[in-house]
Amino acid sequence: MSKAVEDLQMLRLIKAFQRVRDGDARRKIVLYVEEEAQREAQLKTREPAPARS
């Protein structure tokens, strides 16, 4: 995905998050995003498995 598309998606998510008024829903969204960011960071730091022939 290109950087421009990712930036546009991020802006859309920010605008949608700002429209959420329920505090509990906002907390759940933040927790979910934090968990996903941690998972993604863990995947990036893992060593790639050696290729098998």
Beta strands, then each sheet from edge to edge (+ up, - down):
end
